[in-house]
Amino acid sequence: MLPLELFKRPAFTGVQLAAFAISSSIFALFLYLTLYLQNYLGLSPFQAGLRYLPITVVSFFAAPIAGAMLSRVHARLMLSIGLAGVGVGLLLMSGIDAGSDWTTLLGGFLVAGAAVGLINPVVADVAVSVVPKERSGMAAGINDTFRQVGVAVGIAVWGAIFVGRGADKVAELTAGTPAASGGRPRELVEAASSGNLDQALQAVPPSARHTVANAAREGFLSGLNDVLTLGAVVSFAGAVLALWLVRERDIERSPVEMEHDGEAVDDVASLPEAAARRAAA
């Protein structure tokens, strides 16, 4: 089901790592951004969904542009630039503080949305173009698997880091109080992320509730900012690997026999060369 010999092709390995990188970074982090929008800012699911529209719209318009660029720009450059763009977008989203609103995320949403639109057509194209044609279906399935595994692994890893870093922050801010002992810091971060902080505070003495509530919210933001930054690091690493492993000579797209201004052209990629020959003539 998973022929390992395909991974002897550096370009095939590179495109799978690119798919894993984008899925384990921006796509996995959508979960934690949603927790921020709904359970921290108090937006409804519909309101939170509307805030994601910038990513969707920008990606929608960027994807066909990326498809048109495939015949003119090397795939590894597009993959690398796209993954680097996702990393920049995640860095722009980080740095959230207690006074931030959802618009703090807007710049990162726009940059990441354009980068996602750039990457998706290239990954889909290269994944099936670096293997023999009879294995293109299998290659597409492997690519989908790497995407899904990337999301699953990303959610699990970011969740562990998110809660761990947040709990450390809560313990630091509530040092010397019962809220800093045992598993209470972790429970407070989990309550803040699930929208149940008010219930968790019922077990805290009234005089300390304000301090503990602020600490829990700060812990939530600390964990969120950390995973956004680490997600950017994963994207940057994917960009470097794609640039290193994917080579244009390994990509074998199906030739398209076409006529361009009276001259037969065997492949879309040769259109610039055909134009140059006509100019020379």
N, C-alpha and C positions, 0 to 999 in steps of 0.2 A: 504493500500500500504506500510505502514511503521509500522509493529507491534512492539509497544514499549516494549512489554514484553520480547523481545529478549535482550534488554539492561539491564535486570535484571541479565544476565550472565556477570560477570566481564570480562571474557576473550573476549567475543564478543565486549563489550564496549572498552576494551583495544586495540583490533586490529583495530577498527574503528578510534580511536584516533591516533593510529600510522599512519594509512593511511592519515588522515587529516594533521598530523604533517609534514610528508614528502612532501605532495603536497603543503601545504601552505608555506613551507620554500624553499627548493631547486627548485622545479618545478615552483612555482610562481615567484621566483627571476630570473629565466632564462630570463624573459622579460627585467628586468633592467640591467642584464649583457649584453644582446643583444644591448640595447641602448648605453651602454658603448663601446662595440666593434665597432658598426656601426657609431653612431652619435658623439661619443667623439674621438675615435681613427681613425675614417674615413674609416673603412674597408667596403668592399662591402658585400652584403648578403652572397654570396658564400664564401668569405674569412672568414667571421664571422662563417659560418657553419663549415668550416674546423677546426676552433679553438675549436669547441665543440667535435671533434672526440675523444679526450682522454677520455671524460666521457663515450661516447657511447661504445668504444672498451673495456675499463676496465669493464664496467657494463656487456657487452656481455659475457665476460669470467668469471666474478664473479658469475653470476646467476646460471649456472649449478653446480658450486661448492657448492653454498648455497643449491640448491635442494638436492644434495647428503648428505649434513650435516644434513638435517631435521630429519633423523632417528637416529642421534647420539647426537645432541646438542639440548637442550631445546629451544623451539620456543621463549620464552620470552627473553632469552639471545641473540639470534640472532637479534631479533627486537631491543633490547636495544643497542647492540653494533652497529648495522647498523645506527640507528638514531643518536647515539653519533658520529659515523663517519661522517655523513652528517654535524653535527654541527661543528666538527673539520675542515672539508673541507671548510665550509663557513667562519670560522674564518681565515683560511689561505688565502682566497680570499680577505678579508677585508684589510684595511691598504693601499689602492691604493692612490698614490699621482700623482701630475702633471707630474712627470718624468717617471711614470710606463709604461710598455708595456704590451701586452696581456700575456706575459710569467709570469707576476706576478700572474696570475690566475691558472697557470698550476698545481702547487702543490695541490691546493684546488680541481681542476678538477679531478685529479687522485684519491685523497682520497674520495671525494664525489661520484665519479663514482663507485668505489669498494663498497662503503656503499649502494648505490642504488641497485646494483646488488645483494647484500646480503639481502636486505629488501624485494624486490618485490616478490620473490617466497614464502617467509615466510608469508607475508600478504595474498597472494592469497590462500595459503594452510589453514592457521588458520581461515580465514574468513568463510570458508564453513565447517570447522571441529569442530566448537564449537556450532553448532545448529543441530537439528534433520535432518536426511538425506532428508526428504521430503521438508525441507525449505532451502536447500543448494543453490538453484537457487535464491531465494529471498535474502539470505545472500550475495551472490555474487553481486547482483544488489545494495544492500545497501552499500557495500564496494566501488563499482564504484562511487556511488553518493557522498560518503564522500571524495573520491579523487577529483572529479570535484568541489565540494563545497570548498574544501581546496584550490584549485588553484584560484577559483574566489574570495574567501575571502582574500587570501594572496595578490593577485594582487591589490585589492582595498585598503587594509590596508597599504601595503608597499608603494603604490603610494602616499597616503595621507602623510605618514611620510617622504617619500623621498622628496616631494616638500616642505613640511613644514620645515624640517631641513635645506634643501638647501637654502630656502628663508631667514631663520634666518642668515645663514652664509653670504649670499650676503649682507644683510642689515648691518651686522657687518663690512664687509670689505669696504663698500661704505658709511659708516656713514658720514653725513654732505654733501652729494651730492644728486641731484634729484633722482638718481638710488635707493636710500634707502627709498624713500617715497612711500606711498600707496601700490598698488599691483605690483610695478615694480620689487621688488626682486623675487616674485613668477613668474612673466612673464619671467624674464631672465633665471630662472632655467628651466622652461618649454621649452623655446627656445633652451637652451643648450641640453636638453634631446631629442628634436625632430630634431636636426640638423639645426635649423633655427636661430642660434645665430647671424650670420652676418646680417640677415635682421632686427633683433631686435635692433642691434647696430646702425642702420641708424638714429634712433630717439635720439641718444646720441651725445652730442657735440664732434667733432673730438678730442679735447684735452683730453677727458676723456674716449675715447673708449677703449684704452688699459687696463686701470685700471678696467673698468666695465667688459670687456671680461674676464679678469683673475678672477674677483670676481664671475662671472657666472659659470666659469669652476670649481672653488673651491667649489662653492655651490653644483654643480652637484656631485662632488666627495664626499663631506661631506654627502649628502643625501644617496648616494650609499653605502658608508662604514657603515653608521648607520643601513640601512635595512639589510645588510649582517650580521652584528653583531646580530641584533634582530632576524633574521631568524635562526641563530645558537642557540639562547636561546630557540626558539620554538622547535627545534630539540632535544635539551637536555631535555626539559620538556616532550616531547613525549617519550624519552628513559626511563625516570623515571616512567612515567605512564604505559608504556608497561611492565616494569619489575615488577611493583606492581600488575597489574590487570590480566595479562595473566598467567595462571597456566597450567602446562602440564596435570594435571588430568582432566581438562575440555575439552581437545582436543580428539576427537574420530575419528581417521582415519580408513578407511575401512581396515579390515584385509586382508593380502595377503598370501594365502596358498602357500608355496613354499618348495622346497627341497634344503637343503644346506649341501653338503658333506654327503649325506645319511641320514640326520636327518630332520624331518619335522619341519618347522618353521612357526608359525601362523602369524607373523608380521615382517616386516623389522627391526623394532626397537629391536627385540629380538635376532638378529644375534650375538651381542657380548655375550649375556648370553649363547646362544647355543655353541659358541666357548669355553666359560669358562667351561661348563659342559663336553665337550669332553676332554679338557685339564686335568680336575680333574680325569676323568675316566682313 
